[in-house]
Amino acid sequence: MKFEVPKTKKLYEQIAAIIEQKITLGEISPGDKLDSVEQLAKNFEVGRSAIREALTALQARGIIEIRQGEGTYIRKVTAQDISLNIPTYASFSQQDLQQIFEVRKILELGLIENAAKRRTARQLEQLKEALSKMNDALIDPQASSNADMQFHAIIAEAADNPLLVSMLQSVSKPIARQIQHTRSILSTTDHAALYNLHEEHTAIYNAFVNADDIQAKKAMAKHLETVESLLFNQ
């Protein structure tokens, strides 16, 4: 099969675009092995260096996988590859963070019922450990924030949907610093608020112990309302 290369971009970019288009059209499927560099060079009627550059570009974008000694394969996209693509360290406005938190609320309230019903004994033990860490580090902003994030990540994992885990991580990371900052303020000004957060996490954990999906959702909704108020209404 001969390939006609348009003359609008750098040669390797044109080749990469054609290969990507064939994947999109279903002419090449995830898991398929591409021809050798030599054969692709013949098919495109270009030099091998242009093919190598195109493959390197496609590999950098996660579209193909070059396996040493085996060849080049079209990657199979997994749930972990899909996220909301929200930057972690960008400078967000307060409005941006509120919108991101709103997405987090929708995700967590959407997965909590399945998580409560599907949680394993191992995940229940992990939740207990994270809860204990939060209690031990109640006035340590960084340690308590890390334990807090861990607690919520375990709940997402318990829902047994890797895509939800990936999406929740995308929206949780940008607000992690603000959560830590808020805990830092509370550690010197309002220990009662920190204790209340711990009690809310405990209520969620207890609902998980009982596999009570309805109570788990109620406890999570109450907790997220508290966190939202602390983050944005101070």
QUIDARA-V881096 format. One line per field, one symbol per residue. ss: DSSP state (H for helix, E for strand, L for the rest). phi: phi as a letter, one per 20 degrees, with the letter a starting at -180 (. if undefined). A space follows every 50 residues. Layout:
ss=???
phi=???
This chain:
ss=LLLLLLLLLLHHHHHHHHHHHHHHLLLLLLLLELLLHHHHHHHHLLLHHH HHHHHHHHHHLLLEEEELLLEEEELLLLHHHLLLLLLLLLLLLHHHHHHH HHHHHHHHHHHHHHHHHHLLHHHHHHHHHHHHHHHHLLLLHHHHHHHHHH HHHHHHHHLLLHHHHHHHHHHHHHHHHHHHHHHHHHHHHLHHHHHHHHHH HHHHHHHHHLLLHHHHHHHHHHHHHHHHHHHHLL
phi=.edeefddcggffffffffffffffnfcdgnfefffgffffffelcffff ffffffffffemecceegndpdcffefdfffdbelegedfeefffgffff fffgfgffffdfffffedgeffffffffffffffffdgddgfffffffff gffffffffmbgffffffffeeffeffffffffffffdcbffffffffff ffffffffgelefffffffffffffffffffcde
